[in-house]
Amino acid sequence: MRGVCEFMIWNHILFVYEVIRSLYYYEYVYATIGGITTILSTMRHLHHEQKYNNIEPILAKLIMMYNFSMAVYYFEYYQIIHNILFKIIMILIWTVEEYNYEKIHPWIHILAAADGHIYLNYYSMLK
């Protein structure tokens, strides 16, 4: 079991922050998928749980696809480009994380939280 102060674990608090923000902006689909993904990811990384290895990555990709599809449907052109750039960076990091998962994967958490933050910023402008 990892300690909660390890980088792989403590950065999940950024996801919790974005889930709370999504509730504030009434973005319930994002909050639901993001909340479930955050719980499963924390359990997966904290306890090295193998049983979450199938569903957690799928939900993580699902929230990214949801975020992107909402951006394409609702956002302005420059906001969509911004969204796409974040996705490209995350895909590039996913391809190299296999070389040193423990050091590289936590940075995907940081990027995913930043991507969610920007998405929610743009989403809040729709109201």
N, C-alpha and C positions, 0 to 999 in steps of 0.2 A: 504494500500500500504506500502511496506517495503521501507526502506532507502537503497540507493546504497552502503552504507558503511557496511551493515550487511553481515556477513559471508556467508549466503545463496546466496547473490547476487554478491558480489565483486569477488568471486572465479571463476565466469564465464570468467573473463579476461584470465584465464589460457587456457580455450577452444579457445578463440580468438587467442591467441598466437600459439596454435597448428594448427589452421586452416590456419593462415598465413604461418607457416612452411610447411604445406602440399602443399600449392600453390608454395612455393619456390622449393620443390622437385618434382613438377609436379604430385602430387598425387591428381588428381582432383576429383575422386569419394569420397575420404576421406574428402576433403575440402568441397564438396557440402553437403554431409550428415552431417558432423560436423558443418558446418555453419548454416544450417537450424535448427539442433538440438539446437545449442547454442542460437539462436534467440528465438525459442519457449520455451526453458527452462528458459531463462531470463524473458520472458514475464509471464510465468506460475508462477514463484516464486516471481517476483516483484509485480505483481498485483493480485496474487491468482486467476489467470484465470482458470476457470473450462473447457473452451472450448479446451484447449490444453492438458487436462489430458489423452486423448485417443491417439493422434498422437505422442506427444513428447516422452513418454516412449518407444513406438514402434521404433521410429527413434534412440533413445539412444541404444536400444538393437541391432538394425540393424548395427550401426556403430561398435559395439563390435563384432558382427558376421563377418562383413566384415574384420575388423582388424585381427581376428583369422583365417579366411579362407585364407587371403593373406599370413599370417605367415606360415601356413601349406604348402602352395604351393611354396613359394619362399625362406623361411628362413632356416637356419641351425638348427640342432637338439636342441642345447642349447638355441637358440633364441625362438624356439617354446615352450620349457619348461618354459622359462621366461614369455612368453605370457600367457601360461596356468595358471601359478601361480598367475598372476595379476587377471585373470578372476575368479579364485577360491576365492581369497580374496574379490573381489567385490560381488560375489554371497553370501558369508557369511555375509557381511555387509548388503546387500539387505534384507536378512532374518531377521535381528534384527532391522532394521531401524523403523519398525512399533511401537516399544516400545517407541521411542522418535525421531520422524521424524525430528523435527526442529534442533536437536543437531547432529544427526547421518547422515542425508542425505547430508549435505555439504561435508562431508568427502568422499562420493562417487564421488562427483565432482572432488575433489583433486586426488583421485585414477584414475579416468577415464582420467583426463588430463595427469597424469604421465604415464598411459598405452599408451596413444596416443603419448606421447613424446618418449617413448622407441620404440614403433612401427616405428615412423618416423626416429629415429636414425638407426634402422636396415634397414629400407627401403632405406635410403640414401646410405647405403653401397652397394646396388645392382647396383648403377649407376657407 
